[in-house]
Amino acid sequence: MLIRPCYRVLKSINYLCSQNESGTTSNLDIIVYFNQRTKRLDLYATLQQLCSDGYIEANFNGAVVTNIEPTYKGKHYNEYRWVIIKEMLIKSFILPIAVAFVTTLLTLAANGLFIVGP
């Protein structure tokens, strides 16, 4: 899961790349997109994190980051997030309830509560 600053930058990268004919952008374009309010954002570290997580591909040349383009995972982040949420719900919520239900049925069957008397 992405933290909020990474999500904001990824969203801006997707928008800027869709508007550009080459399909790439740079950190200068992102700074202009955020109206030069990137001091709290720590843009360079955020771009490195997105690159290491596999959401973008970029060329890091000192303070300038060029040829930033989203990967397939970066373009379809919401779909990946939904898959992770479904997986978490199944593993953490639905599966334990199902196991408890089956265990209860087996316990009741072993005690003979399901046998109907005359």
C-alpha positions, 0 to 999 in steps of 0.5 A: 500500500502506498502512503499519501505523498507517494499516491499524490505523486503517482497520480500526478505522474499518471496525469502528466504522462497522459498529457505529454506526447512522449509519455514521460515527465520529469521532476521539474514538471511535477514541481510545476504541477504542485505549484512549487509546494514540494518542500514538505513532499520530499519529492526526490525521496518519494520518486526513489520510493516509487521506483523501488516499489516498481510503480515508476521507471526513471533516470536519476541524475543527481538532483534532476530526475528525467524520463519518469514513466509509470509502469503497468502497476503504476498505471493501474494502482487502484486495481492492485489495491483492491486485490490486496484489500480482498486478499486481506479480508479473506485471510483475516475475516472470512476464513477465521469465521468459516473455520469457527463455523465448521469447528462448531458444527463438528463439535455439535455433531460429536456431542450428538446434538444433531441426532433427532430423537423420536 
